[in-house]
């Protein structure tokens, strides 16, 4: 009898330890009546009487977009922008959709809404131009432009200050200030039709940039001077002022989209610099009002302007100037981004 009394408690204790270990692994404890209590376990699951729900799944988008070109107007840039993402779930379930971060208050006065990594804005055949405008392009010599420039529906007489020389084909002109070709709506075929397509693509790109879901709202109350900005979509319901240097920090695949409801004003001598491998071709300034850059500014990215774009003396742009009215230059350097 003495041995039996000692063995029975030991067996019971062993059974209790096994039950506890089972509960820690499965996240539930059998209460003896067939029911179980929901317990959060290290696996991220919660077990109830009816079902087990695992942690939320995330997935990525996999769209692609590549600017194309038609006819005789071509660009050295051939870019393809894509991102891939596989759905991931700790419980084996997969759902499609964007994964993002929850909203938070930005320390610089902007509200962060989160979101998936952006794709570059597809410029279509507008990407074949470093400067493209509807109403005209003018310069105070001497400017240095690398890439094609064009106007439509305006005629070649609305391209001033470049001392154009018409090619024998009558399809384009050349200028000592332009490393590329100069196109206008009154030149010989196929130029007029190709320019019409490029202008349409420019407007589509503007609408695309404007439609992106913002990650950050009203940063700095419309003043981003002195800030270092990671990739994302930034939106302002007002104008945007850049009074001092701004840094865009990110990798070669990162994309910045700046949505400005009114004017964009860049003060004299401001440097918009890219660090960490960020590329000018992946920066887009979508501006509904006039764009004005002061003297000796260094600017980066593609400006998609719904109205005019004006550069003062000594300013340089590593990007594109795409205006739905006119581009005005004053002895500037504008360089098409590397592909």
Secondary structure by P-SEA (a helix, b strand, c coil): caaaaaaaaaaaaaaaaaaaaaaaaaccccccccbbbbbbcccccccccccccccbbbbbbbbbbbbbbccccccccccccbbbbbbbbccccccbbbbbbcbbbbcccbbbbcccccccccccccccccccccccccccccbbbcbbbbcccccccccccccccccccccccccccccbbbbccccccaaaaaaaaaaaaaaaaaaaaaacccccccccccccccccccbbbbbbcbbbbbccbbbbbbcccbbbbbbbccbbbbccccccccccccccccbbbbcccbbbbccbbbbbccccccbbbbbccbbbbcbbbbbccbbbbcbbbbbcccc
